[in-house]
Amino acid sequence: MSDKIRITTSGIRGRVPEDLNVSIVSDFTSAYATYLEKGNIAVITDGRWSGKMFAHSVISSLSSSGLNTYFLHILPTPVVQYFLRNRIFDAAISITGGHNNENWNALLLLNRDGSYPDFMEGREIFNIYHSKDFKKVSWDNLGKIKNIDADIDKYIEKIGSIVNTEEIRKNRFKIVVDSCASSPVKIMNKLAQYFNINLIHLNDKIMGKFPHKPEPSPENSYQTEATVRATSSDIGFLFNSDGSRLSVIDEKGRGLSEEFTLPLVTLAYVEDINSQIITTVATSKIIDMVGKEFNIPVLRTKVGQPAVIHFMRAKNSEIGGEGSGSVCIRELSFGYDSFVSLALILQLMAETGKQISDIIKKYDRFIMKKFKKFIPLEKSYKALHRLEEKYDKFTPMMTDGIRVEKKGVWFNIRPSTTEFALIIIIEAEDEQLLEKSYAEIENILEVY
């Protein structure tokens, strides 16, 4: 097996075919099937070129283990997470590279309530995978295979029950949406019709390739920005390939940092929050400002959907998310869902009567930059130990990598879960502080 495969509790990921191939996908699926033992399993893809190839491998492996498979074809991950939460299936596998380029792909494992396996579950699946001791059944006990269409209407109606649908419909917003020529295409037209939205839909044909990197961020929103300006639209939105992440383009055609998505959704949902906001050590302090404004505690955990969702469940929290444009509304599902995020942001505009640029004005006071330092895995933890020693006097948070809080600036440095790199995130009150901190970190890490 390639040493560039990334295995986490959420699944397995790598470049196709040099790192992730049909054989590895088959074995990993067989491990999950052996762990599950029985049940009806949903399989979906996100629309990238290798998805259908891997779907055949996944479906065959599930059937050979005696599990029934329901192939829903191309569909956003949040939709199948909603179906799982409502016990329509017993588990699911989403074949999606998410925000990674089209030459990557991944298998995401979803359990019966739509969340990722926890640490202990993941450990058991990994042990089965490495042992190669897979459950296989006789020819006359193979699992059934069915191709079905997803009931998207029920999913959209559930979103409609969470937001102020009447208020959104009254405004008849003109919005620009970039579906990245991937699975969000399957949802947006029906969502627009339901909410009485005037939709200008970019990259709305699934081609197997992406028009740009499938990561919602200002760097990738240039088409949406230009279209918002040209059409005088109220707002724009940019999805990743499986509909789990969302970024916003304001009415002036300015692409906002994906760090604004969680705060904007929180502002819309604030009346339904009775506990805490759950986020990660790598998320902007904008969410702390929103929490402080409404007297809602903000709790931080490790980076990644599994950590946030499991912490939300432990704390019985109504909302959680990350600075990647990811938000979970517990009432809908135990997963990141960009479609309910989109609807809640429209609700915020409708109820306040304000444009996005006015809403974010008082929170738009930080500068954030994200860097990658590609480094061998075995050296990453040595580097983190060196950083811990250097910043010991600041009592760093070691929840995930290292997070250091200094006057006017904070930074988080951690190993990536998707690439062999250290992710460096710095947020400061001015450019000078940010650059000074980055230079300091670079100096410490230059030996690696």
C-alpha positions in Angstrom: 0.0 0.0 0.0 1.3 3.5 -0.8 2.7 5.4 2.1 0.8 8.5 0.8 -2.6 7.0 1.6 -4.3 9.0 4.4 -6.4 6.9 6.8 -8.5 8.6 9.5 -11.6 7.7 11.5 -13.6 9.3 8.7 -12.2 7.0 5.9 -9.4 6.7 3.4 -8.1 9.3 0.9 -5.4 9.6 -1.7 -4.4 10.5 -5.3 -5.8 8.3 -8.0 -4.4 5.9 -9.1 -0.9 6.1 -7.8 -2.0 6.1 -4.1 -5.7 5.2 -4.1 -6.8 2.4 -6.4 -9.6 -0.2 -6.9 -7.8 -2.8 -4.9 -7.3 -0.6 -1.8 -10.9 0.7 -2.1 -12.2 -2.9 -2.2 -10.2 -4.0 0.8 -11.2 -0.9 2.8 -14.9 -1.4 1.9 -14.6 -5.1 2.9 -13.2 -4.0 6.3 -16.2 -1.7 6.9 -18.6 -4.4 5.7 -17.0 -6.9 8.1 -17.3 -4.4 10.9 -21.0 -3.7 10.1 -21.8 -7.4 9.7 -25.2 -6.8 8.0 -27.6 -4.0 6.9 -28.7 -1.8 4.0 -25.9 0.5 2.9 -26.2 3.6 0.8 -23.4 4.5 -1.7 -23.0 7.9 -3.3 -20.4 9.8 -5.3 -19.6 13.5 -5.7 -19.3 13.6 -9.5 -15.5 13.5 -10.0 -14.2 11.3 -12.8 -13.0 8.4 -10.6 -16.2 8.2 -8.6 -18.1 5.7 -10.8 -15.1 3.4 -11.0 -14.7 3.3 -7.2 -18.5 2.9 -6.8 -18.4 -0.4 -8.7 -15.6 -1.6 -6.4 -17.5 -0.5 -3.3 -20.8 -2.0 -4.3 -19.2 -5.3 -5.3 -17.3 -5.6 -2.0 -20.4 -4.8 0.0 -22.4 -7.4 -1.9 -19.7 -10.1 -1.5 -19.8 -9.5 2.2 -23.6 -10.1 2.3 -24.7 -6.5 2.7 -27.5 -4.9 0.6 -26.4 -1.9 -1.4 -28.5 1.1 -2.5 -26.7 3.1 -5.1 -28.0 6.7 -5.1 -25.4 7.8 -7.8 -24.2 11.4 -7.6 -25.5 13.1 -4.4 -24.2 15.5 -1.8 -22.9 13.9 1.4 -25.2 16.0 3.6 -28.3 14.5 1.9 -27.3 10.9 2.8 -26.4 12.0 6.3 -29.9 13.3 6.7 -31.3 10.0 5.4 -29.2 8.1 7.9 -30.3 10.3 10.8 -33.8 9.3 9.9 -32.9 5.6 9.8 -33.6 5.2 6.0 -30.3 3.2 5.7 -28.1 1.4 8.2 -24.8 3.0 7.1 -23.3 4.7 4.0 -20.1 5.2 2.0 -19.6 8.6 0.3 -17.1 8.5 -2.5 -15.8 12.1 -2.5 -12.5 13.9 -2.4 -14.3 16.9 -0.9 -12.1 20.0 -1.3 -9.2 18.1 -2.8 -8.4 18.4 -6.5 -10.0 16.1 -9.1 -7.0 13.7 -9.1 -7.8 12.8 -5.5 -10.7 10.8 -4.1 -11.7 9.3 -0.8 -14.1 6.9 0.9 -16.0 8.5 3.8 -17.6 6.1 6.2 -20.9 7.1 7.7 -22.6 5.1 10.5 -26.3 4.6 11.1 -27.0 8.1 12.5 -25.0 9.9 9.7 -21.9 10.7 11.7 -18.3 9.4 11.2 -17.1 6.5 13.3 -15.6 7.5 16.6 -12.0 6.7 17.6 -12.7 3.3 18.9 -14.9 2.3 16.0 -12.3 3.6 13.6 -9.6 1.6 15.3 -11.6 -1.6 15.0 -12.2 -0.9 11.2 -8.5 -0.2 10.7 -7.5 -3.5 12.5 -9.8 -5.5 10.2 -8.4 -3.7 7.2 -4.8 -4.4 8.1 -5.6 -8.1 9.0 -7.3 -8.7 5.7 -9.7 -11.0 7.6 -12.8 -10.0 5.7 -16.3 -11.5 5.9 -17.2 -13.1 2.6 -20.5 -15.0 1.8 -21.4 -17.8 -0.6 -22.8 -17.1 -4.1 -26.4 -17.7 -2.9 -26.1 -15.2 0.0 -24.7 -12.2 -1.8 -26.1 -8.8 -0.8 -28.8 -7.3 -3.1 -27.9 -4.3 -5.3 -30.4 -1.6 -6.1 -30.1 1.6 -8.0 -32.5 4.2 -6.6 -33.3 7.9 -6.8 -33.0 10.0 -3.6 -36.1 11.7 -2.2 -34.6 15.1 -2.4 -38.0 16.8 -1.7 -38.1 15.4 1.8 -34.7 16.7 2.6 -35.5 20.2 1.3 -38.8 20.2 3.2 -36.8 19.5 6.4 -34.5 22.5 5.7 -37.7 24.5 5.2 -39.0 23.5 8.6 -35.7 24.8 10.3 -35.5 28.2 8.6 -38.0 31.1 8.2 -39.2 29.9 4.8 -42.0 32.4 4.5 -39.6 35.4 5.0 -37.1 34.0 2.5 -39.7 33.5 -0.1 -41.1 37.0 0.3 -37.7 38.5 -0.6 -37.3 36.6 -3.8 -33.5 36.9 -3.6 -31.4 36.9 -6.7 -28.4 34.7 -5.9 -25.4 33.3 -7.8 -24.4 29.8 -7.0 -21.3 27.9 -8.2 -22.0 24.2 -7.8 -18.4 23.3 -9.0 -19.8 21.0 -11.7 -20.4 18.4 -8.9 -23.0 17.0 -6.6 -24.6 20.3 -5.4 -26.0 20.5 -8.9 -28.4 17.8 -7.9 -30.0 20.0 -5.2 -29.8 23.7 -6.1 -32.6 23.9 -8.7 -35.1 22.3 -6.4 -33.9 24.3 -3.4 -34.2 27.5 -5.4 -37.7 26.6 -6.5 -38.8 25.8 -2.9 -37.5 29.1 -1.5 -38.7 31.2 -4.4 -35.1 32.2 -5.3 -34.1 33.7 -8.6 -31.1 31.4 -9.2 -28.1 32.1 -11.5 -26.4 28.8 -11.6 -22.8 28.5 -12.5 -21.0 25.3 -13.3 -24.3 23.4 -13.2 -23.4 20.5 -15.4 -21.6 17.5 -14.0 -18.6 16.8 -16.3 -16.3 14.6 -14.2 -13.8 17.5 -14.0 -14.0 20.8 -12.0 -13.8 24.3 -13.3 -11.5 25.3 -10.5 -10.2 23.7 -7.2 -13.3 22.5 -5.4 -12.5 24.4 -2.2 -14.8 27.3 -1.3 -12.6 30.3 -0.8 -11.9 33.8 -2.2 -9.1 32.3 -4.3 -11.7 30.1 -6.2 -14.7 32.4 -6.3 -13.6 34.7 -9.2 -16.4 33.5 -11.5 -19.1 34.0 -8.8 -17.7 37.4 -7.9 -17.8 38.6 -11.5 -21.3 37.3 -12.0 -22.7 38.9 -8.8 -21.3 42.2 -10.0 -22.6 41.8 -13.5 -26.1 40.8 -12.5 -26.5 43.0 -9.4 -27.3 39.9 -7.4 -28.0 40.0 -3.7 -25.4 37.4 -2.8 -23.3 34.6 -4.1 -22.3 31.1 -2.8 -19.6 28.7 -3.6 -19.7 24.9 -2.8 -17.1 22.2 -2.5 -17.6 19.0 -4.5 -19.8 17.2 -2.0 -21.8 20.0 -0.5 -20.3 20.0 2.9 -18.5 23.4 2.7 -19.7 26.8 1.6 -18.3 30.3 1.2 -20.1 33.6 0.6 -19.7 36.4 -2.0 -21.3 39.6 -0.8 -23.5 41.9 -2.9 -20.5 43.9 -4.1 -19.0 40.8 -5.6 -16.4 40.4 -2.9 -15.5 36.9 -2.0 -15.4 36.5 1.8 -13.2 34.2 3.7 -14.8 30.9 4.4 -14.2 31.8 8.1 -17.4 33.9 7.9 -19.7 31.1 7.1 -20.0 29.7 10.6 -20.5 33.2 12.2 -23.1 34.1 9.7 -25.1 30.9 10.2 -24.8 31.3 13.9 -26.2 34.8 13.7 -29.2 33.4 11.8 -29.7 30.5 14.2 -28.9 32.3 17.5 -32.4 32.1 18.9 -32.3 28.3 18.7 -28.9 28.0 20.6 -29.3 27.0 24.2 -25.9 25.5 25.0 -22.5 26.1 23.3 -21.1 26.8 19.9 -18.6 24.0 19.1 -15.6 24.8 16.8 -12.0 24.0 16.5 -8.6 25.3 17.5 -8.0 26.5 13.9 -11.2 28.6 13.6 -11.2 32.4 13.4 -12.0 34.5 16.5 -14.9 36.0 14.6 -17.0 33.2 16.1 -15.9 34.2 19.6 -17.1 37.8 18.9 -20.5 36.4 17.9 -20.6 34.1 21.0 -19.7 37.0 23.3 -22.3 39.3 21.8 -25.1 36.8 22.6 -23.5 35.3 25.8 -23.0 31.9 24.2 -19.9 30.0 25.2 -17.5 28.9 22.4 -15.8 25.5 23.0 -12.8 24.4 20.8 -11.8 20.9 19.8 -9.6 19.1 17.2 -9.9 20.0 13.6 -12.2 17.9 11.5 -15.8 16.9 11.3 -15.6 13.8 13.5 -14.1 15.8 16.4 -16.7 18.6 16.1 -19.7 16.3 15.8 -18.7 14.0 18.6 -18.1 17.0 20.9 -21.5 18.5 19.8 -23.1 15.2 20.9 -21.2 15.1 24.2 -22.3 18.7 25.0 -25.8 18.4 23.5 -24.9 21.5 21.3 -27.3 22.7 18.6 -24.6 24.1 16.3 -20.9 23.5 15.4 -18.5 24.0 12.6 -15.2 25.1 11.3 -13.5 27.9 9.5 -13.4 25.8 6.3 -17.0 26.9 5.6 -18.4 23.9 7.4 -21.5 24.0 9.7 -23.6 21.4 11.4 -27.1 22.1 12.5 -27.9 19.2 14.8 -31.7 19.5 14.2 -31.0 18.5 10.5 -28.2 15.9 10.8 -24.9 14.9 12.4 -22.9 16.3 9.5 -21.7 19.5 7.8 -24.5 20.8 5.5 -23.9 23.7 3.2 -27.6 23.8 2.0 -29.1 24.6 5.3 -26.2 27.1 5.8 -27.2 28.8 2.6 -30.9 28.9 3.6 -30.0 30.3 7.1 -27.8 33.1 5.6 -30.7 34.1 3.4 -33.0 34.1 6.4 -30.5 36.4 8.2 -30.7 38.8 5.3 -34.5 38.6 5.1 -35.0 39.1 8.8 -32.5 41.9 9.3 -33.2 43.7 6.0 -29.4 44.1 5.6 -26.9 43.2 3.0 -24.1 40.8 3.8 -21.4 43.6 3.7 -23.4 45.5 6.4 -23.9 42.4 8.6 -20.2 41.5 8.7 -18.9 45.1 9.1 -18.4 44.9 12.8 -16.8 41.5 12.7 -14.4 42.2 9.8 -11.4 43.2 11.9 -9.0 40.4 11.6 -6.4 39.3 9.0 -5.9 35.6 8.5 -3.5 33.7 6.3 -3.1 29.9 5.9 0.2 28.3 4.9 1.4 24.8 4.2 4.8 23.5 4.9 5.3 20.1 3.2 7.2 17.9 5.6 7.6 14.1 6.0 5.2 12.7 8.5 7.9 11.4 10.8 9.3 14.9 11.2 6.0 16.7 11.8 5.8 15.7 15.4 9.4 16.6 16.1 8.6 20.0 14.7 5.6 20.4 16.9 7.6 19.4 19.9 10.2 22.1 19.0 7.4 24.7 18.7 6.0 23.6 22.1 9.3 24.2 23.7 9.8 27.6 22.0 6.3 28.9 23.0 6.1 27.3 26.5 5.8 30.6 28.3 2.5 31.3 26.4 0.9 28.1 27.8 0.0 26.8 24.4 -3.1 24.7 23.7 -2.1 21.2 22.5 -5.6 19.9 21.6 -4.6 19.6 17.9 -1.1 20.5 17.1 -0.2 23.7 18.9 -2.3 26.9 19.3 -0.6 29.9 20.7 -2.4 33.1 21.9 -0.4 36.3 22.0 -1.4 39.9 22.2 -3.2 40.8 18.9 -2.4 37.5 17.3 -3.0 33.7 17.5 -1.8 30.8 15.5 -2.3 27.1 15.1 0.2 24.7 13.6 -0.9 21.1 13.1 -0.4 18.1 10.8 -2.8 18.0 7.9 -5.2 15.0 7.8 -5.4 15.0 4.0 -1.8 15.8 3.0 1.7 15.3 4.3 2.2 18.8 5.4 2.0 21.1 8.4 -0.9 23.5 8.3 0.0 27.0 9.6 -3.0 29.3 10.4 -2.3 32.8 11.7 -4.9 35.4 12.6 -3.9 38.9 13.7 -5.3 42.4 14.1 -2.9 43.8 11.5 -0.6 42.7 8.7 2.6 43.5 10.5 1.8 41.3 13.5 0.9 38.5 11.1 4.1 38.7 9.1 6.2 38.9 12.2 4.6 35.7 13.6 5.0 33.9 10.3 8.7 34.8 10.1 9.2 33.6 13.6 7.5 30.3 12.9 9.4 29.8 9.7 12.7 30.4 11.5 11.9 27.7 14.1 10.8 25.2 11.4 13.6 25.9 8.8 15.6 22.9 10.0 12.9 20.6 8.7 
